Amino acid sequence: VREAEIGFKIEAARNIDALPLKPATVDLNSLTIRSTYSFENSGRLRVELERTELSNSSSDYEVPYEILKGNVIGKNYFWRVFFDYRLSSFVQTSFSYNGRLQGSGKPIHTMRAEARAFF
């Protein structure tokens, strides 16, 4: 189907913070699934789901933000929806929604909608 696209990304990494007396190692594994559907000459819808898990070899100290890449130790879940649609040649709308659940915290939701008219 020409209008639809499905993709995925698998990531595995090891980050080492060698500066403290006892170096810390953070292992990361991540899976992202993405799907895009295009509306002929008028818009598109994109949905992404991501699961990232981090494990820390040392619980003795706080791991720097840069090593964690903005995540927390444990399982992190992200979901995203993007929708762009052109109502006419002079009016365009867009919508985005981001959700995340990091570790044992509460889910965080962010939504944005916009309509633009060109004169």
A tleap script that builds the chain and sets N, CA, C and O, in Angstrom:
source leaprc.protein.ff14SB
mol = sequence {
  NVAL ARG GLU ALA GLU ILE GLY PHE LYS ILE
  GLU ALA ALA ARG ASN ILE ASP ALA LEU PRO
  LEU LYS PRO ALA THR VAL ASP LEU ASN SER
  LEU THR ILE ARG SER THR TYR SER PHE GLU
  ASN SER GLY ARG LEU ARG VAL GLU LEU GLU
  ARG THR GLU LEU SER ASN SER SER SER ASP
  TYR GLU VAL PRO TYR GLU ILE LEU LYS GLY
  ASN VAL ILE GLY LYS ASN TYR PHE TRP ARG
  VAL PHE PHE ASP TYR ARG LEU SER SER PHE
  VAL GLN THR SER PHE SER TYR ASN GLY ARG
  LEU GLN GLY SER GLY LYS PRO ILE HIE THR
  MET ARG ALA GLU ALA ARG ALA PHE CPHE
}
set mol.1.N position { 0.860 -1.170 0.000 }
set mol.1.CA position { 0.000 0.000 0.000 }
set mol.1.C position { 0.901 1.226 0.000 }
set mol.1.O position { 1.711 1.416 0.907 }
set mol.2.N position { 0.755 2.032 -0.999 }
set mol.2.CA position { 1.646 3.178 -1.170 }
set mol.2.C position { 1.444 4.258 -0.112 }
set mol.2.O position { 2.384 4.987 0.206 }
set mol.3.N position { 0.252 4.373 0.431 }
set mol.3.CA position { -0.029 5.439 1.407 }
set mol.3.C position { 0.482 5.122 2.808 }
set mol.3.O position { 0.612 6.024 3.636 }
set mol.4.N position { 0.771 3.860 3.082 }
set mol.4.CA position { 1.155 3.452 4.439 }
set mol.4.C position { 2.633 3.096 4.513 }
set mol.4.O position { 3.221 2.597 3.553 }
set mol.5.N position { 3.211 3.360 5.662 }
set mol.5.CA position { 4.618 3.036 5.914 }
set mol.5.C position { 4.742 2.561 7.352 }
set mol.5.O position { 4.156 3.150 8.260 }
set mol.6.N position { 5.499 1.505 7.554 }
set mol.6.CA position { 5.750 0.981 8.894 }
set mol.6.C position { 7.253 0.825 9.066 }
set mol.6.O position { 7.932 0.321 8.172 }
set mol.7.N position { 7.768 1.249 10.194 }
set mol.7.CA position { 9.199 1.131 10.449 }
set mol.7.C position { 9.456 0.814 11.906 }
set mol.7.O position { 8.594 1.008 12.764 }
set mol.8.N position { 10.642 0.329 12.169 }
set mol.8.CA position { 11.021 0.055 13.550 }
set mol.8.C position { 12.507 0.299 13.729 }
set mol.8.O position { 13.284 0.272 12.775 }
set mol.9.N position { 12.883 0.539 14.982 }
set mol.9.CA position { 14.281 0.788 15.335 }
set mol.9.C position { 14.590 0.005 16.599 }
set mol.9.O position { 13.858 0.077 17.586 }
set mol.10.N position { 15.666 -0.731 16.556 }
set mol.10.CA position { 16.151 -1.473 17.720 }
set mol.10.C position { 17.496 -0.884 18.110 }
set mol.10.O position { 18.366 -0.690 17.261 }
set mol.11.N position { 17.665 -0.600 19.395 }
set mol.11.CA position { 18.912 0.021 19.861 }
set mol.11.C position { 19.389 -0.687 21.122 }
set mol.11.O position { 18.602 -0.970 22.025 }
set mol.12.N position { 20.661 -0.963 21.172 }
set mol.12.CA position { 21.306 -1.500 22.367 }
set mol.12.C position { 22.600 -0.723 22.564 }
set mol.12.O position { 23.363 -0.531 21.616 }
set mol.13.N position { 22.847 -0.279 23.779 }
set mol.13.CA position { 24.033 0.542 24.025 }
set mol.13.C position { 24.510 0.348 25.456 }
set mol.13.O position { 23.766 -0.098 26.329 }
set mol.14.N position { 25.754 0.691 25.666 }
set mol.14.CA position { 26.344 0.695 27.002 }
set mol.14.C position { 27.062 2.027 27.166 }
set mol.14.O position { 27.921 2.385 26.360 }
set mol.15.N position { 26.705 2.747 28.207 }
set mol.15.CA position { 27.340 4.021 28.540 }
set mol.15.C position { 28.105 3.846 29.845 }
set mol.15.O position { 27.577 3.312 30.820 }
set mol.16.N position { 29.346 4.298 29.853 }
set mol.16.CA position { 30.194 4.156 31.039 }
set mol.16.C position { 30.615 5.535 31.519 }
set mol.16.O position { 31.149 6.340 30.756 }
set mol.17.N position { 30.365 5.793 32.798 }
set mol.17.CA position { 30.826 7.021 33.438 }
set mol.17.C position { 32.075 6.660 34.235 }
set mol.17.O position { 31.976 6.133 35.342 }
set mol.18.N position { 33.247 6.943 33.676 }
set mol.18.CA position { 34.511 6.525 34.272 }
set mol.18.C position { 35.080 7.543 35.254 }
set mol.18.O position { 36.123 7.282 35.854 }
set mol.19.N position { 34.436 8.690 35.440 }
set mol.19.CA position { 34.982 9.741 36.293 }
set mol.19.C position { 34.952 9.419 37.783 }
set mol.19.O position { 35.942 9.689 38.463 }
set mol.20.N position { 33.870 8.856 38.332 }
set mol.20.CA position { 33.901 8.597 39.782 }
set mol.20.C position { 34.898 7.499 40.151 }
set mol.20.O position { 35.412 6.796 39.281 }
set mol.21.N position { 35.164 7.364 41.458 }
set mol.21.CA position { 36.109 6.342 41.909 }
set mol.21.C position { 35.671 4.941 41.489 }
set mol.21.O position { 36.485 4.122 41.063 }
set mol.22.N position { 34.387 4.685 41.615 }
set mol.22.CA position { 33.844 3.415 41.144 }
set mol.22.C position { 33.026 3.699 39.884 }
set mol.22.O position { 31.913 4.213 39.997 }
set mol.23.N position { 33.529 3.387 38.699 }
set mol.23.CA position { 32.812 3.706 37.450 }
set mol.23.C position { 31.434 3.042 37.401 }
set mol.23.O position { 31.240 1.941 37.918 }
set mol.24.N position { 30.497 3.727 36.778 }
set mol.24.CA position { 29.132 3.213 36.630 }
set mol.24.C position { 28.888 2.852 35.184 }
set mol.24.O position { 29.338 3.551 34.277 }
set mol.25.N position { 28.179 1.764 34.968 }
set mol.25.CA position { 27.827 1.317 33.632 }
set mol.25.C position { 26.311 1.292 33.525 }
set mol.25.O position { 25.630 0.702 34.363 }
set mol.26.N position { 25.788 1.938 32.488 }
set mol.26.CA position { 24.349 1.945 32.226 }
set mol.26.C position { 24.126 1.226 30.908 }
set mol.26.O position { 24.653 1.629 29.871 }
set mol.27.N position { 23.338 0.150 30.955 }
set mol.27.CA position { 22.980 -0.592 29.753 }
set mol.27.C position { 21.596 -0.150 29.297 }
set mol.27.O position { 20.684 0.021 30.105 }
set mol.28.N position { 21.457 0.033 27.981 }
set mol.28.CA position { 20.218 0.516 27.402 }
set mol.28.C position { 19.762 -0.452 26.322 }
set mol.28.O position { 20.569 -0.898 25.506 }
set mol.29.N position { 18.478 -0.780 26.310 }
set mol.29.CA position { 17.888 -1.470 25.167 }
set mol.29.C position { 16.569 -0.793 24.859 }
set mol.29.O position { 15.799 -0.460 25.760 }
set mol.30.N position { 16.315 -0.591 23.566 }
set mol.30.CA position { 15.176 0.202 23.151 }
set mol.30.C position { 14.558 -0.383 21.891 }
set mol.30.O position { 15.257 -0.921 21.032 }
set mol.31.N position { 13.243 -0.272 21.793 }
set mol.31.CA position { 12.505 -0.682 20.607 }
set mol.31.C position { 11.492 0.405 20.284 }
set mol.31.O position { 10.716 0.811 21.149 }
set mol.32.N position { 11.498 0.876 19.045 }
set mol.32.CA position { 10.559 1.886 18.583 }
set mol.32.C position { 9.842 1.351 17.350 }
set mol.32.O position { 10.470 0.831 16.428 }
set mol.33.N position { 8.526 1.486 17.346 }
set mol.33.CA position { 7.711 1.109 16.196 }
set mol.33.C position { 6.995 2.362 15.714 }
set mol.33.O position { 6.417 3.104 16.509 }
set mol.34.N position { 7.039 2.593 14.400 }
set mol.34.CA position { 6.461 3.811 13.812 }
set mol.34.C position { 5.575 3.423 12.635 }
set mol.34.O position { 5.913 2.529 11.859 }
set mol.35.N position { 4.451 4.097 12.511 }
set mol.35.CA position { 3.562 3.882 11.382 }
set mol.35.C position { 3.110 5.237 10.857 }
set mol.35.O position { 2.765 6.128 11.632 }
set mol.36.N position { 3.114 5.386 9.541 }
set mol.36.CA position { 2.700 6.635 8.897 }
set mol.36.C position { 1.678 6.322 7.815 }
set mol.36.O position { 1.851 5.390 7.030 }
set mol.37.N position { 0.624 7.106 7.785 }
set mol.37.CA position { -0.370 6.982 6.723 }
set mol.37.C position { -0.524 8.344 6.073 }
set mol.37.O position { -0.758 9.339 6.759 }
set mol.38.N position { -0.393 8.397 4.744 }
set mol.38.CA position { -0.483 9.655 4.004 }
set mol.38.C position { -1.827 9.760 3.301 }
set mol.38.O position { -2.301 8.810 2.678 }
set mol.39.N position { -2.424 10.926 3.417 }
set mol.39.CA position { -3.645 11.239 2.679 }
set mol.39.C position { -3.218 11.972 1.417 }
set mol.39.O position { -2.479 12.954 1.492 }
set mol.40.N position { -3.663 11.519 0.286 }
set mol.40.CA position { -3.179 12.020 -0.999 }
set mol.40.C position { -3.267 13.538 -1.105 }
set mol.40.O position { -4.358 14.108 -1.107 }
set mol.41.N position { -2.116 14.180 -1.191 }
set mol.41.CA position { -1.967 15.633 -1.373 }
set mol.41.C position { -2.625 16.480 -0.290 }
set mol.41.O position { -2.821 17.679 -0.490 }
set mol.42.N position { -2.975 15.879 0.867 }
set mol.42.CA position { -3.638 16.720 1.858 }
set mol.42.C position { -3.107 16.561 3.285 }
set mol.42.O position { -3.308 17.461 4.100 }
set mol.43.N position { -2.446 15.465 3.617 }
set mol.43.CA position { -1.950 15.357 4.981 }
set mol.43.C position { -1.373 13.997 5.293 }
set mol.43.O position { -1.234 13.137 4.424 }
set mol.44.N position { -1.040 13.828 6.571 }
set mol.44.CA position { -0.510 12.538 7.014 }
set mol.44.C position { -0.749 12.366 8.503 }
set mol.44.O position { -0.924 13.331 9.246 }
set mol.45.N position { -0.749 11.102 8.912 }
set mol.45.CA position { -0.914 10.702 10.299 }
set mol.45.C position { 0.255 9.800 10.654 }
set mol.45.O position { 0.525 8.829 9.947 }
set mol.46.N position { 0.953 10.109 11.743 }
set mol.46.CA position { 2.098 9.302 12.181 }
set mol.46.C position { 1.916 8.928 13.653 }
set mol.46.O position { 1.601 9.776 14.488 }
set mol.47.N position { 2.119 7.649 13.952 }
set mol.47.CA position { 1.996 7.130 15.317 }
set mol.47.C position { 3.297 6.410 15.662 }
set mol.47.O position { 3.795 5.613 14.867 }
set mol.48.N position { 3.846 6.687 16.839 }
set mol.48.CA position { 5.083 6.056 17.298 }
set mol.48.C position { 4.889 5.501 18.707 }
set mol.48.O position { 4.266 6.136 19.558 }
set mol.49.N position { 5.428 4.318 18.934 }
set mol.49.CA position { 5.455 3.709 20.264 }
set mol.49.C position { 6.897 3.334 20.571 }
set mol.49.O position { 7.581 2.747 19.732 }
set mol.50.N position { 7.357 3.668 21.762 }
set mol.50.CA position { 8.759 3.409 22.127 }
set mol.50.C position { 8.834 2.838 23.539 }
set mol.50.O position { 8.138 3.292 24.447 }
set mol.51.N position { 9.685 1.842 23.703 }
set mol.51.CA position { 9.976 1.263 25.014 }
set mol.51.C position { 11.489 1.267 25.186 }
set mol.51.O position { 12.216 0.719 24.359 }
set mol.52.N position { 11.952 1.881 26.251 }
set mol.52.CA position { 13.383 1.955 26.543 }
set mol.52.C position { 13.603 1.460 27.965 }
set mol.52.O position { 12.911 1.880 28.892 }
set mol.53.N position { 14.569 0.568 28.129 }
set mol.53.CA position { 14.890 0.057 29.459 }
set mol.53.C position { 16.354 0.328 29.761 }
set mol.53.O position { 17.230 0.048 28.943 }
set mol.54.N position { 16.612 0.876 30.942 }
set mol.54.CA position { 17.970 1.151 31.383 }
set mol.54.C position { 18.241 0.407 32.672 }
set mol.54.O position { 17.393 0.354 33.563 }
set mol.55.N position { 19.425 -0.165 32.766 }
set mol.55.CA position { 19.850 -0.807 34.009 }
set mol.55.C position { 21.204 -0.243 34.402 }
set mol.55.O position { 22.057 0.020 33.554 }
set mol.56.N position { 21.386 -0.062 35.703 }
set mol.56.CA position { 22.579 0.583 36.246 }
set mol.56.C position { 23.370 -0.436 37.061 }
set mol.56.O position { 22.799 -1.170 37.869 }
set mol.57.N position { 24.681 -0.480 36.849 }
set mol.57.CA position { 25.519 -1.434 37.586 }
set mol.57.C position { 25.858 -0.936 38.988 }
set mol.57.O position { 26.249 -1.728 39.846 }
set mol.58.N position { 25.715 0.359 39.227 }
set mol.58.CA position { 26.095 0.922 40.518 }
set mol.58.C position { 24.954 1.759 41.066 }
set mol.58.O position { 24.470 2.670 40.394 }
set mol.59.N position { 24.525 1.457 42.274 }
set mol.59.CA position { 23.472 2.257 42.903 }
set mol.59.C position { 24.060 3.191 43.955 }
set mol.59.O position { 23.330 3.743 44.778 }
set mol.60.N position { 25.377 3.365 43.928 }
set mol.60.CA position { 26.057 4.158 44.945 }
set mol.60.C position { 25.906 5.663 44.741 }
set mol.60.O position { 25.997 6.422 45.705 }
set mol.61.N position { 25.676 6.109 43.506 }
set mol.61.CA position { 25.633 7.550 43.263 }
set mol.61.C position { 24.646 7.860 42.145 }
set mol.61.O position { 24.179 6.970 41.435 }
set mol.62.N position { 24.346 9.134 42.011 }
set mol.62.CA position { 23.427 9.594 40.977 }
set mol.62.C position { 24.117 9.565 39.617 }
set mol.62.O position { 25.203 10.122 39.458 }
set mol.63.N position { 23.504 8.932 38.657 }
set mol.63.CA position { 24.058 8.863 37.306 }
set mol.63.C position { 23.734 10.168 36.594 }
set mol.63.O position { 22.592 10.623 36.662 }
set mol.64.N position { 24.704 10.793 35.907 }
set mol.64.CA position { 24.451 12.064 35.223 }
set mol.64.C position { 23.371 11.954 34.143 }
set mol.64.O position { 23.187 10.901 33.532 }
set mol.65.N position { 22.674 13.048 33.927 }
set mol.65.CA position { 21.593 13.153 32.945 }
set mol.65.C position { 22.071 12.763 31.548 }
set mol.65.O position { 21.343 12.101 30.808 }
set mol.66.N position { 23.276 13.164 31.184 }
set mol.66.CA position { 23.811 12.883 29.853 }
set mol.66.C position { 23.985 11.388 29.613 }
set mol.66.O position { 23.778 10.911 28.498 }
set mol.67.N position { 24.361 10.653 30.642 }
set mol.67.CA position { 24.547 9.201 30.513 }
set mol.67.C position { 23.185 8.514 30.308 }
set mol.67.O position { 23.080 7.556 29.543 }
set mol.68.N position { 22.159 9.004 30.987 }
set mol.68.CA position { 20.827 8.411 30.897 }
set mol.68.C position { 20.040 8.870 29.671 }
set mol.68.O position { 18.991 8.305 29.359 }
set mol.69.N position { 20.542 9.892 28.975 }
set mol.69.CA position { 19.873 10.465 27.796 }
set mol.69.C position { 18.446 10.916 28.111 }
set mol.69.O position { 17.539 10.753 27.295 }
set mol.70.N position { 18.259 11.483 29.303 }
set mol.70.CA position { 16.963 12.020 29.692 }
set mol.70.C position { 15.982 11.002 30.234 }
set mol.70.O position { 14.860 11.371 30.582 }
set mol.71.N position { 16.355 9.744 30.318 }
set mol.71.CA position { 15.477 8.702 30.838 }
set mol.71.C position { 15.784 8.448 32.303 }
set mol.71.O position { 16.678 9.076 32.871 }
set mol.72.N position { 15.051 7.533 32.917 }
set mol.72.CA position { 15.317 7.123 34.285 }
set mol.72.C position { 15.667 5.637 34.282 }
set mol.72.O position { 15.340 4.920 33.336 }
set mol.73.N position { 16.329 5.181 35.333 }
set mol.73.CA position { 16.655 3.761 35.449 }
set mol.73.C position { 15.350 2.972 35.549 }
set mol.73.O position { 14.461 3.327 36.323 }
set mol.74.N position { 15.244 1.920 34.778 }
set mol.74.CA position { 14.028 1.121 34.722 }
set mol.74.C position { 13.415 1.203 33.333 }
set mol.74.O position { 14.104 1.495 32.356 }
set mol.75.N position { 12.119 0.944 33.254 }
set mol.75.CA position { 11.424 0.950 31.967 }
set mol.75.C position { 10.800 2.311 31.709 }
set mol.75.O position { 10.165 2.895 32.587 }
set mol.76.N position { 10.990 2.810 30.492 }
set mol.76.CA position { 10.453 4.087 30.057 }
set mol.76.C position { 9.602 3.836 28.816 }
set mol.76.O position { 10.041 3.167 27.880 }
set mol.77.N position { 8.385 4.374 28.812 }
set mol.77.CA position { 7.486 4.201 27.674 }
set mol.77.C position { 7.128 5.572 27.109 }
set mol.77.O position { 6.878 6.515 27.861 }
set mol.78.N position { 7.104 5.677 25.784 }
set mol.78.CA position { 6.748 6.910 25.096 }
set mol.78.C position { 5.763 6.578 23.991 }
set mol.78.O position { 5.902 5.548 23.332 }
set mol.79.N position { 4.778 7.425 23.778 }
set mol.79.CA position { 3.867 7.272 22.659 }
set mol.79.C position { 3.613 8.654 22.070 }
set mol.79.O position { 3.460 9.636 22.797 }
set mol.80.N position { 3.573 8.713 20.754 }
set mol.80.CA position { 3.463 9.994 20.052 }
set mol.80.C position { 2.485 9.862 18.893 }
set mol.80.O position { 2.443 8.832 18.220 }
set mol.81.N position { 1.694 10.915 18.663 }
set mol.81.CA position { 0.777 10.972 17.530 }
set mol.81.C position { 0.947 12.340 16.885 }
set mol.81.O position { 0.900 13.361 17.571 }
set mol.82.N position { 1.144 12.367 15.572 }
set mol.82.CA position { 1.265 13.606 14.806 }
set mol.82.C position { 0.261 13.547 13.654 }
set mol.82.O position { 0.156 12.534 12.963 }
set mol.83.N position { -0.469 14.637 13.458 }
set mol.83.CA position { -1.450 14.680 12.385 }
set mol.83.C position { -1.369 16.046 11.720 }
set mol.83.O position { -1.522 17.069 12.387 }
set mol.84.N position { -1.133 16.072 10.431 }
set mol.84.CA position { -1.109 17.297 9.627 }
set mol.84.C position { -2.140 17.137 8.524 }
set mol.84.O position { -2.215 16.094 7.875 }
set mol.85.N position { -2.942 18.191 8.317 }
set mol.85.CA position { -3.960 18.095 7.273 }
set mol.85.C position { -4.171 19.470 6.658 }
set mol.85.O position { -4.262 20.474 7.365 }
set mol.86.N position { -4.245 19.503 5.356 }
set mol.86.CA position { -4.479 20.744 4.620 }
set mol.86.C position { -5.956 20.789 4.247 }
set mol.86.O position { -6.411 19.991 3.428 }
set mol.87.N position { -6.708 21.712 4.838 }
set mol.87.CA position { -8.136 21.835 4.559 }
set mol.87.C position { -8.390 22.453 3.189 }
set mol.87.O position { -9.318 22.060 2.482 }
set mol.88.N position { -7.567 23.413 2.826 }
set mol.88.CA position { -7.627 24.035 1.503 }
set mol.88.C position { -6.228 24.520 1.176 }
set mol.88.O position { -5.300 24.293 1.952 }
set mol.89.N position { -6.061 25.174 0.057 }
set mol.89.CA position { -4.719 25.643 -0.299 }
set mol.89.C position { -4.254 26.785 0.608 }
set mol.89.O position { -3.081 27.158 0.576 }
set mol.90.N position { -5.171 27.349 1.425 }
set mol.90.CA position { -4.809 28.458 2.303 }
set mol.90.C position { -4.957 28.153 3.788 }
set mol.90.O position { -4.619 28.993 4.623 }
set mol.91.N position { -5.455 26.967 4.134 }
set mol.91.CA position { -5.674 26.615 5.546 }
set mol.91.C position { -5.039 25.259 5.826 }
set mol.91.O position { -5.333 24.267 5.160 }
set mol.92.N position { -4.152 25.240 6.840 }
set mol.92.CA position { -3.458 24.009 7.222 }
set mol.92.C position { -3.609 23.806 8.723 }
set mol.92.O position { -3.495 24.757 9.496 }
set mol.93.N position { -3.867 22.565 9.138 }
set mol.93.CA position { -4.009 22.256 10.558 }
set mol.93.C position { -2.961 21.225 10.960 }
set mol.93.O position { -2.511 20.429 10.135 }
set mol.94.N position { -2.578 21.247 12.226 }
set mol.94.CA position { -1.656 20.243 12.745 }
set mol.94.C position { -2.028 19.940 14.196 }
set mol.94.O position { -2.543 20.790 14.924 }
set mol.95.N position { -1.751 18.707 14.584 }
set mol.95.CA position { -2.071 18.225 15.914 }
set mol.95.C position { -0.941 17.307 16.349 }
set mol.95.O position { -0.480 16.482 15.560 }
set mol.96.N position { -0.488 17.435 17.584 }
set mol.96.CA position { 0.523 16.514 18.105 }
set mol.96.C position { 0.178 16.168 19.554 }
set mol.96.O position { -0.317 16.995 20.319 }
set mol.97.N position { 0.455 14.927 19.889 }
set mol.97.CA position { 0.228 14.429 21.233 }
set mol.97.C position { 1.435 13.588 21.628 }
set mol.97.O position { 1.859 12.710 20.876 }
set mol.98.N position { 1.985 13.854 22.799 }
set mol.98.CA position { 3.102 13.089 23.344 }
set mol.98.C position { 2.716 12.598 24.728 }
set mol.98.O position { 2.186 13.350 25.546 }
set mol.99.N position { 2.987 11.339 24.974 }
set mol.99.CA position { 2.771 10.778 26.295 }
set mol.99.C position { 4.009 10.023 26.719 }
set mol.99.O position { 4.722 9.464 25.885 }
set mol.100.N position { 4.267 10.006 28.014 }
set mol.100.CA position { 5.422 9.255 28.504 }
set mol.100.C position { 5.154 8.762 29.921 }
set mol.100.O position { 4.470 9.400 30.721 }
set mol.101.N position { 5.725 7.603 30.184 }
set mol.101.CA position { 5.683 7.000 31.506 }
set mol.101.C position { 7.101 6.549 31.799 }
set mol.101.O position { 7.616 5.637 31.152 }
set mol.102.N position { 7.733 7.188 32.774 }
set mol.102.CA position { 9.135 6.911 33.070 }
set mol.102.C position { 9.252 6.279 34.445 }
set mol.102.O position { 8.837 6.858 35.448 }
set mol.103.N position { 9.826 5.078 34.477 }
set mol.103.CA position { 10.013 4.377 35.736 }
set mol.103.C position { 8.694 4.122 36.424 }
set mol.103.O position { 7.743 3.652 35.801 }
set mol.104.N position { 8.631 4.431 37.705 }
set mol.104.CA position { 7.410 4.205 38.470 }
set mol.104.C position { 6.595 5.481 38.647 }
set mol.104.O position { 5.697 5.530 39.487 }
set mol.105.N position { 6.900 6.518 37.859 }
set mol.105.CA position { 6.186 7.782 37.970 }
set mol.105.C position { 4.813 7.734 37.327 }
set mol.105.O position { 4.370 6.687 36.856 }
set mol.106.N position { 4.155 8.862 37.313 }
set mol.106.CA position { 2.836 8.983 36.693 }
set mol.106.C position { 3.002 9.357 35.222 }
set mol.106.O position { 4.001 9.972 34.849 }
set mol.107.N position { 2.031 8.991 34.383 }
set mol.107.CA position { 2.110 9.372 32.967 }
set mol.107.C position { 2.039 10.888 32.802 }
set mol.107.O position { 1.347 11.575 33.554 }
set mol.108.N position { 2.757 11.392 31.817 }
set mol.108.CA position { 2.752 12.813 31.490 }
set mol.108.C position { 2.233 12.944 30.066 }
set mol.108.O position { 2.713 12.260 29.162 }
set mol.109.N position { 1.251 13.824 29.861 }
set mol.109.CA position { 0.619 14.007 28.561 }
set mol.109.C position { 0.834 15.437 28.089 }
set mol.109.O position { 0.686 16.379 28.869 }
set mol.110.N position { 1.180 15.604 26.825 }
set mol.110.CA position { 1.354 16.919 26.223 }
set mol.110.C position { 0.638 16.924 24.877 }
set mol.110.O position { 0.847 16.029 24.058 }
set mol.111.N position { -0.201 17.924 24.647 }
set mol.111.CA position { -0.939 18.003 23.405 }
set mol.111.C position { -0.831 19.416 22.841 }
set mol.111.O position { -0.757 20.397 23.581 }
set mol.112.N position { -0.823 19.493 21.510 }
set mol.112.CA position { -0.746 20.786 20.849 }
set mol.112.C position { -1.574 20.721 19.582 }
set mol.112.O position { -1.501 19.735 18.849 }
set mol.113.N position { -2.360 21.752 19.308 }
set mol.113.CA position { -3.138 21.850 18.081 }
set mol.113.C position { -2.919 23.230 17.484 }
set mol.113.O position { -2.760 24.212 18.209 }
set mol.114.N position { -2.911 23.299 16.164 }
set mol.114.CA position { -2.634 24.569 15.499 }
set mol.114.C position { -3.373 24.613 14.168 }
set mol.114.O position { -3.484 23.599 13.479 }
set mol.115.N position { -3.871 25.776 13.814 }
set mol.115.CA position { -4.469 26.003 12.505 }
set mol.115.C position { -3.837 27.262 11.937 }
set mol.115.O position { -3.719 28.277 12.624 }
set mol.116.N position { -3.433 27.189 10.682 }
set mol.116.CA position { -2.795 28.336 10.032 }
set mol.116.C position { -3.556 28.697 8.766 }
set mol.116.O position { -3.950 27.834 7.981 }
set mol.117.N position { -3.749 29.990 8.595 }
set mol.117.CA position { -4.367 30.497 7.379 }
set mol.117.C position { -3.348 31.388 6.676 }
set mol.117.O position { -2.738 32.257 7.298 }
set mol.118.N position { -3.174 31.170 5.402 }
set mol.118.CA position { -2.215 31.944 4.612 }
set mol.118.C position { -2.960 32.952 3.763 }
set mol.118.O position { -3.880 32.603 3.023 }
set mol.119.N position { -2.550 34.222 3.878 }
set mol.119.CA position { -3.189 35.303 3.111 }
set mol.119.C position { -2.228 35.869 2.109 }
set mol.119.O position { -2.578 36.788 1.368 }
savepdb mol mol.pdb
quit
